[in-house]
Amino acid sequence: MLGEITVIPQIEGPAREIVGKVVKEIAAQGLRYDVGAAGTAVEGDIDAILAAVRVVDQRLRAEGVERAVVELRLQLEPHPETLEHQVQGVGAASSP
């Protein structure tokens, strides 16, 4: 299963440091992942992806973040899907 986790901490100033810690938590869950400009794509079974979201919540709280938006999108497929397959051929459509 493929998913995308987006974390938007509601804090003063830049959130990159906290988002970086969140990405490390996702990696520690053993999911394959790819960090993008607006979210982190993940590959794994639904239980592993949901566990990663729980860990993201714990990390945000541990960092003192009282408010955040955490978005999770899941792509349900009748067959196993990979991060690489999902973006095959898209590079040619990118802007210069």
Residue pairs with C-beta under 8 A, 6 or more apart in sequence:
1 43
1 44
1 45
1 46
1 49
1 74
1 75
1 76
1 77
1 81
2 41
2 42
2 43
2 74
2 75
2 77
2 81
2 82
2 83
2 86
3 41
3 42
3 43
3 44
3 49
3 72
3 73
3 74
3 75
4 36
4 39
4 40
4 41
4 42
4 71
4 72
4 73
5 26
5 39
5 40
5 42
5 49
5 52
5 53
5 56
5 70
5 71
5 72
6 38
6 39
6 40
6 69
6 70
6 71
6 72
7 18
7 19
7 22
7 56
7 60
7 68
7 69
7 70
8 15
8 68
8 69
8 70
8 71
9 15
9 18
9 19
9 60
9 63
9 65
9 67
9 68
10 65
10 66
10 67
10 68
10 69
11 18
11 65
18 60
18 63
18 65
21 59
21 63
22 56
22 59
22 60
23 33
23 35
23 40
25 52
25 55
25 56
25 58
25 59
26 33
26 40
26 42
26 52
26 55
26 56
27 33
28 55
29 44
29 48
29 51
29 52
29 55
30 44
30 48
31 42
31 43
31 44
31 48
31 49
31 52
32 42
32 43
32 44
32 82
32 83
33 40
33 41
33 42
33 43
33 83
34 40
34 41
34 83
39 71
39 73
41 83
41 86
42 49
42 52
43 81
43 82
43 83
44 52
46 74
49 72
49 74
53 70
53 72
56 70
57 70
60 68
60 70
75 81
75 86
